[in-house]
Amino acid sequence: MFDIDWSRLPPLTTLRAFEATARLEGYSAASRALNVTPAAIAQQVRKLEREIGTALVRREGRGLVLTQAGRQLSQPLQEAFSKIAKGIHDLETVEAARGVCVSTTDFFASSVALPRLGEFWAQHPKFQVSFSPDGNTAPVDLDSFDLVVRGGPPGKIWEAHAQVQLLETPMILTAAPALIGKGDVDVSALAWIRDRGIGGGVFEEAIRRAGCDPGKLRFVDPGDAKLELETAVMGYGVHFTPALTVRNQLAEGTLVKLDIDLGMRGAYYAIYRKGPVSGQVQRVLDWLIEICAPLCVDAPSP
C-alpha cells in the first residue's frame, strides 16, 4: 500500500469537484451532483490545478475535455471515491441489520419498555431493537450497547457520557396485603426484602427515613434483583421500590403502598455516547422519551 503523506494531498473539496467534473463531463453536471454552483466547481478545479502544477481540463468548443494529466488523475480518484462510498454503504447496511441494543434495568424493561414495544414495531416493522436487562448496578457499557437505561437520584450526572432524564418517580414502601393485615403497621417488626438493584446506600437511607435501624432489621435476600418483586408479592417482606415499577401490582391489589412518606424520588436516565447520534439510536431515544413522559411524577393526569 502506498504511504499517505497527508501534508501533500490537496484539499478534499478540490478532489471531489474534479472527480465529479471528469466523471460527468462538465462543470454544470458536477454542480448539480454536488449541489453547488458551476462557478464554485470551476474555482475548486482551478485551485487543484494550482496545487498540482498542471492543467487538468481544457475548453474544447462549448465543452470541457480532460488533459492527459486529467485523465491520469481521474481514474484513481473515481476508484477511491467509489471504494469510500461502498465502504460507507456496507457499514450502514450492517448497522441497520444489527439494530439498536439497549442495556436496561430489570424493572424498567418489564414495566416500561416491553409493554409498549409492540407499538414501536407496528410503526417500524423492520427495525431491530433489543433490550438486555442487566440491572441497575451493571456498568454503563457503551462499547457493547447503543443506549443504557439506569436509575438514580434526580440530577445524577454521568460525566463521561451524554444523557437525558426519561422520568421521575416517588420511592415508596410496599408489601403484600397478607403481610401487613389491617390497622397500623410497625415496619420495624417486619422483614424487609434486601435491595440488590438500586445500590449507592439509597436502601439504607430509606430504612432510616422509615424510622428503623438498618442494624436491627430482619432481611429476606432473594439473591437477585429480578426476584425482589416476586418475593414481595409472595408476602416475604417490605419492598422498597420506585412507584413506577409496581404500578400494575398496586392496581391489581397484589401489593399495597405503605402509608410512610419517605420524601425520596428516583429517576431513570437514557445514557449514550457524546457526539453525533445515529438516526437509529435517535429513533429509539425519541420513543423512550415519548413513552416515559406520561409516567413522570409531575405529568398531568389523563
ZADO-974422 format. One record per residue (C-alpha): x, y, z; residue in three letters; residue number from 1. Coordinates in nm, 3 decimals, always signed. Layout:
// residues N
X_Y_Z_ALA_NUM
...
***
This chain:
// residues 302
+0.000_+0.000_+0.000_MET_1
+0.124_+0.347_-0.091_PHE_2
+0.216_+0.552_+0.216_ASP_3
-0.011_+0.855_+0.260_ILE_4
+0.155_+1.189_+0.325_ASP_5
-0.148_+1.396_+0.424_TRP_6
+0.051_+1.719_+0.418_SER_7
+0.097_+1.684_+0.040_ARG_8
-0.258_+1.592_-0.051_LEU_9
-0.479_+1.867_-0.196_PRO_10
-0.799_+1.960_-0.007_PRO_11
-1.080_+1.704_-0.038_LEU_12
-1.318_+1.966_-0.180_THR_13
-1.091_+2.020_-0.481_THR_14
-1.051_+1.647_-0.545_LEU_15
-1.425_+1.591_-0.516_ARG_16
-1.501_+1.878_-0.757_ALA_17
-1.255_+1.749_-1.015_PHE_18
-1.373_+1.387_-0.983_GLU_19
-1.733_+1.492_-1.047_ALA_20
-1.629_+1.716_-1.336_THR_21
-1.430_+1.437_-1.501_ALA_22
-1.693_+1.169_-1.446_ARG_23
-1.991_+1.385_-1.551_LEU_24
-1.801_+1.569_-1.827_GLU_25
-1.861_+1.927_-1.725_GLY_26
-1.898_+2.188_-1.452_TYR_27
-2.277_+2.212_-1.482_SER_28
-2.341_+1.841_-1.430_ALA_29
-2.088_+1.832_-1.145_ALA_30
-2.253_+2.131_-0.980_SER_31
-2.591_+1.956_-0.984_ARG_32
-2.440_+1.642_-0.833_ALA_33
-2.265_+1.832_-0.554_LEU_34
-2.541_+2.090_-0.505_ASN_35
-2.319_+2.395_-0.561_VAL_36
-2.288_+2.646_-0.844_THR_37
-2.088_+2.575_-1.163_PRO_38
-1.865_+2.871_-1.075_ALA_39
-1.779_+2.707_-0.741_ALA_40
-1.689_+2.383_-0.917_ILE_41
-1.468_+2.566_-1.169_ALA_42
-1.296_+2.753_-0.885_GLN_43
-1.218_+2.429_-0.700_GLN_44
-1.081_+2.264_-1.014_VAL_45
-0.857_+2.564_-1.085_ARG_46
-0.738_+2.550_-0.723_LYS_47
-0.649_+2.184_-0.767_LEU_48
-0.457_+2.263_-1.087_GLU_49
-0.253_+2.523_-0.895_ARG_50
-0.187_+2.272_-0.616_GLU_51
-0.064_+2.007_-0.860_ILE_52
+0.103_+2.249_-1.101_GLY_53
-0.056_+2.129_-1.425_THR_54
-0.377_+2.170_-1.626_ALA_55
-0.638_+1.900_-1.576_LEU_56
-0.916_+2.026_-1.807_VAL_57
-0.932_+2.246_-2.115_ARG_58
-1.201_+2.410_-2.320_ARG_59
-1.291_+2.245_-2.646_GLU_60
-1.572_+2.409_-2.836_GLY_61
-1.855_+2.469_-2.590_ARG_62
-1.748_+2.190_-2.358_GLY_63
-1.462_+2.060_-2.145_LEU_64
-1.220_+1.777_-2.208_VAL_65
-0.960_+1.624_-1.982_LEU_66
-0.594_+1.678_-2.047_THR_67
-0.360_+1.381_-2.032_GLN_68
-0.282_+1.471_-1.671_ALA_69
-0.656_+1.498_-1.602_GLY_70
-0.718_+1.151_-1.743_ARG_71
-0.432_+1.011_-1.538_GLN_72
-0.570_+1.157_-1.216_LEU_73
-0.942_+1.097_-1.275_SER_74
-0.926_+0.717_-1.282_GLN_75
-0.768_+0.662_-0.935_PRO_76
-0.992_+0.934_-0.789_LEU_77
-1.304_+0.764_-0.923_GLN_78
-1.188_+0.428_-0.789_GLU_79
-1.102_+0.578_-0.450_ALA_80
-1.431_+0.764_-0.408_PHE_81
-1.620_+0.457_-0.527_SER_82
-1.447_+0.243_-0.262_LYS_83
-1.523_+0.502_+0.006_ILE_84
-1.891_+0.515_-0.097_ALA_85
-1.915_+0.135_-0.099_LYS_86
-1.745_+0.108_+0.238_GLY_87
-1.990_+0.353_+0.395_ILE_88
-2.286_+0.179_+0.228_HIS_89
-2.170_-0.163_+0.353_ASP_90
-2.122_-0.029_+0.706_LEU_91
-2.466_+0.135_+0.708_GLU_92
-2.620_-0.191_+0.586_THR_93
-2.455_-0.389_+0.865_VAL_94
-2.555_-0.131_+1.127_GLU_95
-2.914_-0.127_+1.002_ALA_96
-2.932_-0.505_+1.027_ALA_97
-2.781_-0.500_+1.377_ARG_98
-3.039_-0.254_+1.502_GLY_99
-3.016_-0.083_+1.840_VAL_100
-2.911_-0.264_+2.157_CYS_101
-3.030_-0.123_+2.489_VAL_102
-2.899_-0.222_+2.829_SER_103
-3.162_-0.156_+3.092_THR_104
-3.276_-0.241_+3.443_THR_105
-3.498_-0.542_+3.502_ASP_106
-3.794_-0.337_+3.618_PHE_107
-3.768_-0.068_+3.350_PHE_108
-3.767_-0.335_+3.081_ALA_109
-4.071_-0.520_+3.219_SER_110
-4.270_-0.217_+3.339_SER_111
-4.200_+0.047_+3.075_VAL_112
-4.031_-0.073_+2.757_ALA_113
-4.172_-0.419_+2.682_LEU_114
-4.543_-0.330_+2.731_PRO_115
-4.507_-0.059_+2.463_ARG_116
-4.264_-0.237_+2.231_LEU_117
-4.544_-0.371_+2.010_GLY_118
-4.648_-0.014_+1.928_GLU_119
-4.292_+0.070_+1.827_PHE_120
-4.268_-0.232_+1.598_TRP_121
-4.607_-0.151_+1.446_ALA_122
-4.463_+0.186_+1.339_GLN_123
-4.121_+0.045_+1.241_HIS_124
-4.183_-0.319_+1.138_PRO_125
-3.833_-0.383_+1.003_LYS_126
-3.647_-0.206_+1.281_PHE_127
-3.445_-0.420_+1.519_GLN_128
-3.430_-0.311_+1.884_VAL_129
-3.334_-0.541_+2.167_SER_130
-3.326_-0.499_+2.544_PHE_131
-3.080_-0.659_+2.783_SER_132
-3.199_-0.645_+3.148_PRO_133
-2.853_-0.615_+3.301_ASP_134
-2.964_-0.449_+3.625_GLY_135
-2.917_-0.106_+3.770_ASN_136
-2.573_-0.174_+3.917_THR_137
-2.423_-0.306_+3.592_ALA_138
-2.152_-0.084_+3.436_PRO_139
-2.250_+0.166_+3.170_VAL_140
-2.101_-0.019_+2.872_ASP_141
-2.137_+0.187_+2.555_LEU_142
-1.896_-0.035_+2.365_ASP_143
-2.147_-0.321_+2.377_SER_144
-2.470_-0.117_+2.380_PHE_145
-2.604_+0.184_+2.192_ASP_146
-2.817_+0.306_+2.482_LEU_147
-2.804_+0.234_+2.854_VAL_148
-3.100_+0.296_+3.085_VAL_149
-3.016_+0.333_+3.452_ARG_150
-3.190_+0.459_+3.763_GLY_151
-3.052_+0.715_+4.005_GLY_152
-3.147_+1.020_+4.208_PRO_153
-3.284_+1.324_+4.022_PRO_154
-2.997_+1.532_+3.888_GLY_155
-2.744_+1.248_+3.866_LYS_156
-2.471_+1.312_+3.610_ILE_157
-2.268_+1.060_+3.409_TRP_158
-1.971_+1.284_+3.331_GLU_159
-1.819_+1.075_+3.052_ALA_160
-2.142_+1.035_+2.854_HIS_161
-2.443_+1.217_+2.717_ALA_162
-2.772_+1.159_+2.895_GLN_163
-3.138_+1.253_+2.913_VAL_164
-3.368_+1.207_+3.211_GLN_165
-3.661_+0.995_+3.097_LEU_166
-3.886_+1.020_+3.402_LEU_167
-3.904_+1.083_+3.774_GLU_168
-4.099_+0.871_+4.021_THR_169
-4.157_+0.857_+4.401_PRO_170
-3.971_+0.594_+4.601_MET_171
-4.219_+0.402_+4.815_ILE_172
-4.258_+0.108_+5.051_LEU_173
-4.494_-0.172_+4.953_THR_174
-4.596_-0.508_+5.092_ALA_175
-4.838_-0.790_+5.023_ALA_176
-5.179_-0.738_+5.193_PRO_177
-5.143_-1.066_+5.383_ALA_178
-4.814_-0.948_+5.538_LEU_179
-4.942_-0.626_+5.688_ILE_180
-5.301_-0.722_+5.772_GLY_181
-5.527_-0.437_+5.881_LYS_182
-5.463_-0.138_+6.103_GLY_183
-5.133_+0.023_+6.194_ASP_184
-4.815_-0.132_+6.057_VAL_185
-4.491_-0.149_+6.254_ASP_186
-4.238_-0.185_+5.973_VAL_187
-3.956_-0.238_+6.222_SER_188
-4.118_-0.565_+6.322_ALA_189
-4.146_-0.691_+5.966_LEU_190
-3.886_-0.848_+5.743_ALA_191
-3.751_-0.628_+5.466_TRP_192
-3.655_-0.753_+5.122_ILE_193
-3.291_-0.666_+5.075_ARG_194
-3.230_-0.436_+4.781_ASP_195
-2.980_-0.555_+4.522_ARG_196
-3.086_-0.327_+4.240_GLY_197
-3.065_+0.038_+4.344_ILE_198
-2.734_+0.050_+4.530_GLY_199
-2.548_+0.359_+4.641_GLY_200
-2.670_+0.347_+5.002_GLY_201
-3.020_+0.454_+4.894_VAL_202
-3.181_+0.147_+5.051_PHE_203
-3.021_+0.214_+5.389_GLU_204
-3.133_+0.578_+5.372_GLU_205
-3.491_+0.466_+5.308_ALA_206
-3.479_+0.240_+5.613_ILE_207
-3.368_+0.529_+5.833_ARG_208
-3.636_+0.759_+5.690_ARG_209
-3.893_+0.495_+5.775_ALA_210
-3.780_+0.527_+6.139_GLY_211
-3.590_+0.200_+6.151_CYS_212
-3.234_+0.099_+6.235_ASP_213
-3.073_-0.095_+5.947_PRO_214
-2.868_-0.290_+6.200_GLY_215
-3.175_-0.422_+6.383_LYS_216
-3.399_-0.529_+6.095_LEU_217
-3.451_-0.881_+5.966_ARG_218
-3.385_-0.912_+5.593_PHE_219
-3.501_-1.152_+5.326_VAL_220
-3.244_-1.181_+5.047_ASP_221
-3.381_-1.327_+4.721_PRO_222
-3.029_-1.329_+4.578_GLY_223
-3.106_-1.135_+4.262_ASP_224
-3.274_-0.803_+4.185_ALA_225
-3.501_-0.980_+3.935_LYS_226
-3.663_-1.174_+4.220_LEU_227
-3.731_-0.883_+4.456_GLU_228
-4.074_-0.801_+4.317_LEU_229
-4.186_-1.166_+4.314_GLU_230
-4.066_-1.205_+4.672_THR_231
-4.268_-0.901_+4.775_ALA_232
-4.585_-1.027_+4.606_VAL_233
-4.541_-1.361_+4.787_MET_234
-4.553_-1.174_+5.118_GLY_235
-4.196_-1.232_+5.236_TYR_236
-4.118_-0.874_+5.333_GLY_237
-4.142_-0.497_+5.291_VAL_238
-4.030_-0.387_+4.946_HIS_239
-3.855_-0.055_+4.875_PHE_240
-3.905_+0.040_+4.510_THR_241
-3.978_+0.314_+4.258_PRO_242
-4.358_+0.356_+4.241_ALA_243
-4.341_+0.323_+3.864_LEU_244
-4.220_-0.035_+3.871_THR_245
-4.507_-0.166_+4.088_VAL_246
-4.796_+0.033_+3.946_ARG_247
-4.954_-0.280_+3.796_ASN_248
-4.928_-0.474_+4.123_GLN_249
-5.076_-0.181_+4.315_LEU_250
-5.365_-0.161_+4.068_ALA_251
-5.426_-0.537_+4.094_GLU_252
-5.406_-0.533_+4.473_GLY_253
-5.126_-0.787_+4.496_THR_254
-4.921_-0.515_+4.667_LEU_255
-5.029_-0.217_+4.874_VAL_256
-4.844_+0.107_+4.937_LYS_257
-4.750_+0.165_+5.299_LEU_258
-4.851_+0.500_+5.444_ASP_259
-4.495_+0.616_+5.504_ILE_260
-4.370_+0.921_+5.318_ASP_261
-4.000_+0.870_+5.257_LEU_262
-3.959_+1.203_+5.079_GLY_263
-3.742_+1.033_+4.819_MET_264
-3.762_+1.029_+4.442_ARG_265
-3.587_+0.826_+4.180_GLY_266
-3.525_+0.893_+3.814_ALA_267
-3.447_+0.690_+3.505_TYR_268
-3.193_+0.808_+3.251_TYR_269
-3.102_+0.714_+2.895_ALA_270
-2.723_+0.729_+2.862_ILE_271
-2.539_+0.733_+2.529_TYR_272
-2.215_+0.839_+2.367_ARG_273
-2.130_+1.206_+2.340_LYS_274
-2.115_+1.343_+1.988_GLY_275
-2.325_+1.266_+1.681_PRO_276
-2.615_+1.025_+1.737_VAL_277
-2.713_+0.785_+1.458_SER_278
-3.063_+0.802_+1.316_GLY_279
-3.144_+0.458_+1.454_GLN_280
-3.035_+0.541_+1.808_VAL_281
-3.218_+0.875_+1.794_GLN_282
-3.536_+0.694_+1.687_ARG_283
-3.526_+0.465_+1.992_VAL_284
-3.428_+0.753_+2.220_LEU_285
-3.722_+0.964_+2.098_ASP_286
-3.956_+0.668_+2.153_TRP_287
-3.832_+0.616_+2.511_LEU_288
-3.880_+0.986_+2.585_ILE_289
-4.234_+0.970_+2.439_GLU_290
-4.350_+0.666_+2.637_ILE_291
-4.190_+0.788_+2.962_CYS_292
-4.338_+1.140_+2.955_ALA_293
-4.684_+1.034_+3.087_PRO_294
-4.520_+0.826_+3.363_LEU_295
-4.327_+1.112_+3.520_CYS_296
-4.434_+1.201_+3.874_VAL_297
-4.521_+1.556_+3.765_ASP_298
-4.704_+1.455_+3.447_ALA_299
-5.065_+1.583_+3.424_PRO_300
-5.339_+1.333_+3.491_SER_301
-5.512_+1.197_+3.178_PRO_302
***
